[in-house]
Amino acid sequence: MRLVFCGTPAFAVPTLHALLAVGHTVELVLTQPDRASGRGLAQQFSAVKQAALERNLSIAQPEKIRNNAALQQQLTDIAADAIVVVAYGRLIPPWMLALPRYGNLNLHASLLPKYRGAAPIQWAIARGESETGVTTMRIDEGLDTGDMLLQQRVPIGSEQTAAELAPVLAEAGAALMVETLAALERGTLTATPQQDELATLAPILQREDGHVDAVKTATEIYNRWRGFQPWPGAYSIFREKKITIHRMKIHHMEIERMRIESEALPPPSPSGTLHVQGHRLFLACGDATLLELLEVQMEGKKRIAAEDFLHGYALAPGERLA
């Protein structure tokens, strides 16, 4: 097929590579404009732009596409069979939806209609799902509301983070998009409308999503930490300064009491209370659950093991994270 590919982050790159590998022609790659990044504010290419340059593909980086007459003419002239969209970061306008005969095809990193929105991988983990997946769909004018084409389920490991799961889903999605195009070309694929009543949302992440609310259970906090890697992570306030929790571990009190014969874990206490047992640091959470804090970082300081933190900060009984 003659294709136009729209994508920006590393998640989209495997699909671009897979389409080229099976013989499709990518006539144009649309990706976000270069952005200033780092201390020197140097212009940074998107992962998709870098991949397109390596394959000598034509690239366009429009700031806006909805009312972009030049882009509209360019895409009309290409007359692509399909426009493939993977994490592009722009809403596709109606004029673009109407161009290709097979439509604008999106790879979405969830089992639609669950987790529609900008951060499906992160929220699926943060909400404790044991599986997720990838869906190919035909884009319409809504937010991830178009008819579904194919799906593949992918399990979520109990300790897997969003940063670890994303490349797994990217590879699964790349194969699924290749399969989708082949089935469309054969005429063997039937689109399935989504059941809107089953939809859940995965909104774009905000910095405050990383704040640790110790009223939640240890499992809930741990799942949010896994889901919000690498950003916004997990943080709280200790002695009026931000403390980032880089590594943590769930402790179910009854189980741990049996495992640690030499020292009893602390009794239930107000959520947010910090407890020290030898060289170990625990946070009391909701429903009498515990998190062990393994690696932390005080604002303006280096990340350190909990044992080193305890050497530098003599905790008073009853001190809490806010």
C-alpha positions in Angstrom: 0.0 0.0 0.0 0.9 3.6 -0.3 0.8 5.0 3.2 1.2 8.2 5.2 2.5 7.6 8.7 1.8 9.9 11.6 3.7 9.4 14.9 6.0 11.1 17.3 7.5 9.1 20.3 9.5 5.9 20.5 6.3 3.9 20.9 5.5 4.6 17.3 8.8 3.6 15.8 8.3 -0.2 15.7 5.1 0.2 13.7 6.9 2.4 11.1 9.7 -0.2 10.8 7.2 -3.1 10.5 5.2 -1.4 7.7 8.4 -0.8 5.7 9.6 -4.4 6.4 6.6 -6.0 4.8 6.9 -3.8 1.7 4.5 -1.0 2.2 5.6 2.4 0.8 5.5 5.3 3.3 5.2 8.4 1.1 5.3 10.9 4.0 5.9 10.9 7.7 4.1 13.5 9.8 5.6 14.1 13.2 5.6 16.8 15.9 7.9 19.8 15.4 11.4 19.8 16.9 11.4 21.0 20.5 14.0 22.8 22.6 15.3 20.5 25.4 18.0 20.4 27.9 20.1 23.1 29.6 21.3 24.4 26.2 17.8 24.3 24.8 19.0 22.4 21.8 16.4 21.3 19.2 15.5 17.7 19.8 14.1 15.4 17.0 11.2 13.1 17.8 12.0 9.4 17.8 9.9 9.0 14.7 11.7 11.8 12.9 15.0 10.1 13.7 13.8 6.8 12.4 12.4 8.4 9.2 15.7 10.2 8.6 17.6 6.9 8.9 15.3 5.4 6.2 15.4 8.5 3.9 11.7 9.1 4.2 10.0 12.4 3.4 9.1 14.2 6.6 6.7 17.0 7.4 6.4 18.7 10.9 3.4 21.1 10.8 2.6 23.1 13.9 -1.1 22.9 13.0 -3.0 20.6 10.7 -6.7 21.4 11.1 -6.6 24.5 8.8 -3.4 23.7 7.0 -4.2 24.1 3.3 -0.7 23.3 2.1 -0.7 20.0 4.0 -4.2 19.2 2.8 -3.0 19.6 -0.8 0.1 17.6 -0.2 -1.9 14.6 1.3 -4.5 14.9 -1.5 -1.7 14.6 -4.1 -0.2 11.6 -2.4 -3.5 9.7 -2.6 -2.5 7.2 0.1 -4.4 4.0 0.6 -4.4 4.5 4.3 -3.1 7.0 6.9 -1.5 5.2 9.9 -1.6 7.1 13.2 0.4 6.0 16.2 0.8 8.4 19.1 1.0 11.4 16.8 -0.2 13.9 19.4 -2.6 15.8 17.2 -6.3 15.4 16.6 -7.0 14.3 13.0 -9.2 16.8 11.2 -12.3 15.8 9.2 -10.7 16.6 5.8 -7.9 14.2 6.6 -10.3 11.5 7.7 -12.0 11.6 4.3 -8.9 11.2 2.1 -7.7 7.5 2.1 -9.9 4.6 0.9 -9.1 2.5 4.0 -9.4 5.4 6.3 -7.1 6.8 9.1 -6.0 3.8 11.1 -4.9 4.2 14.7 -2.9 1.9 17.0 -4.1 2.5 20.5 -2.4 1.0 23.6 -5.4 -0.4 25.4 -8.3 -2.8 25.0 -10.8 -0.3 23.8 -13.2 1.0 24.9 -11.2 0.9 28.1 -8.7 3.6 28.7 -9.5 6.1 26.0 -7.2 9.1 26.1 -3.6 10.2 26.2 -2.1 7.8 28.8 -3.7 4.4 28.5 -0.6 2.4 29.5 0.0 4.4 32.6 -3.6 4.4 33.9 -4.1 0.7 33.2 -1.2 -0.1 35.6 -2.1 2.6 38.1 -5.6 1.2 38.4 -4.3 -2.3 39.1 -5.2 -4.1 35.8 -3.7 -7.5 35.3 -3.9 -7.3 31.5 -4.1 -4.7 28.8 -3.4 -4.8 25.1 -3.4 -3.0 21.8 -6.3 -2.1 19.5 -6.3 -1.0 15.8 -9.2 1.2 15.0 -10.6 3.5 12.3 -10.3 7.0 13.5 -13.5 9.2 13.6 -14.0 12.7 15.0 -14.3 11.6 18.6 -11.5 10.8 21.2 -10.6 7.2 20.6 -14.2 6.4 19.7 -13.9 4.9 16.2 -14.8 1.4 15.2 -12.3 -1.3 16.3 -10.6 -3.5 13.8 -8.3 -6.0 15.6 -7.2 -6.4 19.3 -4.5 -8.3 21.1 -4.3 -8.9 24.8 -1.1 -8.5 26.7 -0.6 -9.5 30.4 0.7 -6.9 32.9 3.3 -8.3 35.3 2.7 -7.6 39.0 5.9 -5.6 39.3 6.0 -4.2 35.7 6.2 -0.5 35.2 4.7 1.6 32.4 8.3 2.2 31.1 8.8 -1.5 30.9 5.4 -2.3 29.4 5.4 0.4 26.7 8.0 -1.3 24.4 6.2 -4.7 24.8 2.9 -3.1 23.6 4.7 -1.2 20.9 6.0 -4.4 19.3 2.7 -6.2 19.7 1.0 -3.2 18.1 3.3 -3.0 15.2 2.5 -6.6 14.3 -1.2 -6.0 14.8 -1.1 -3.0 12.4 0.6 -5.1 9.7 -2.1 -7.8 10.2 -4.8 -5.1 10.0 -3.6 -3.7 6.7 -3.3 -7.2 5.2 -6.9 -8.1 6.3 -8.2 -4.8 4.9 -6.5 -5.4 1.6 -8.0 -9.0 1.5 -11.4 -7.6 2.4 -11.7 -10.0 5.3 -11.9 -7.5 8.2 -15.2 -6.3 9.7 -15.1 -3.2 11.9 -16.8 -3.5 15.3 -18.4 -0.4 17.0 -17.3 0.3 20.5 -19.6 -0.1 23.4 -19.5 3.5 24.8 -21.1 2.5 28.0 -18.0 0.4 28.9 -15.6 3.3 28.2 -13.1 4.5 30.8 -10.8 7.5 30.4 -7.0 7.7 30.6 -6.4 11.5 30.8 -3.0 13.1 30.2 -0.8 12.8 33.3 -0.4 15.8 35.6 2.5 16.4 38.0 0.1 16.1 41.0 -0.9 12.6 39.9 2.5 11.5 41.4 1.6 12.7 44.9 1.5 9.8 47.4 -1.9 9.8 49.2 -1.1 7.5 52.1 -4.8 7.1 52.8 -4.8 4.7 49.9 -3.7 1.2 50.4 -0.1 0.1 49.9 -1.2 -1.8 46.8 -3.0 1.3 45.3 0.1 3.5 45.9 2.4 0.9 44.5 0.3 0.5 41.4 0.3 4.2 40.8 4.1 4.3 41.3 4.5 1.6 38.7 2.1 3.3 36.3 3.6 6.7 36.6 7.1 5.7 35.5 9.2 7.5 34.4 6.9 10.6 35.1 5.4 11.9 37.3 6.7 9.1 39.6 5.8 9.2 43.3 6.5 12.0 45.7 5.4 13.4 49.1 6.4 16.1 51.6 8.8 15.4 54.4 9.8 18.2 56.8 8.3 20.8 54.4 10.4 19.6 51.5 9.6 17.3 48.5 10.8 13.7 48.8 10.7 11.5 45.8 10.3 7.7 46.3 12.2 6.0 43.5 11.8 2.4 44.7 9.2 0.8 47.0 7.9 -2.6 48.0 4.5 -3.7 49.3 4.4 -5.4 52.7 1.3 -7.4 53.8 1.6 -7.2 57.6 0.5 -10.7 58.5 2.8 -12.3 56.0 5.8 -10.1 56.9 5.3 -10.8 60.6 5.8 -14.5 59.9 8.8 -13.9 57.6 10.6 -11.5 60.0 11.0 -13.5 63.2 13.6 -11.3 64.8 11.6 -8.0 64.7 7.9 -7.3 64.6 6.6 -4.8 62.1 4.9 -1.8 63.5 1.2 -2.0 64.6 -1.4 -0.1 62.6 -0.9 3.6 62.9 -2.2 6.7 61.1 -1.6 6.6 57.4 1.4 8.6 56.4 3.4 7.6 59.5 7.0 6.6 59.0 8.4 3.6 60.9 12.0 2.5 61.3 12.9 -1.2 61.8 16.6 -1.6 62.0 17.9 -0.1 58.7 14.6 -0.3 57.0 12.0 2.4 56.4 8.2 1.8 56.3 5.2 4.0 55.4 1.9 3.2 57.1 -0.9 3.3 54.4 -4.6 2.8 54.3 -6.3 -0.4 55.7 -3.3 -1.2 57.9 -1.0 -1.9 55.0 2.6 -1.0 54.7 5.0 0.1 52.0 8.7 -0.3 52.5 10.6 2.7 51.0 13.8 1.4 49.4 15.2 4.4 47.6 14.4 8.0 48.1 15.6 11.5 47.2 15.2 14.7 49.1 14.6 17.9 47.2 17.9 19.2 45.9 19.8 16.0 47.0 20.9 12.8 45.3 18.8 9.6 45.3 19.9 7.3 48.1 19.0 4.0 49.7 16.6 4.1 52.6 19.4 3.0 55.0 21.5 6.1 54.0 18.4 8.3 54.4 18.0 7.1 57.9 21.6 7.8 58.7 21.1 11.4 57.6 17.7 12.1 59.1 17.0 11.0 62.7 13.3 10.3 62.6 11.3 11.2 65.6 8.5 8.9 66.6 5.3 9.6 64.7 6.9 11.6 61.9 4.8 11.5 58.8 4.8 12.2 55.1 2.3 14.8 54.0 
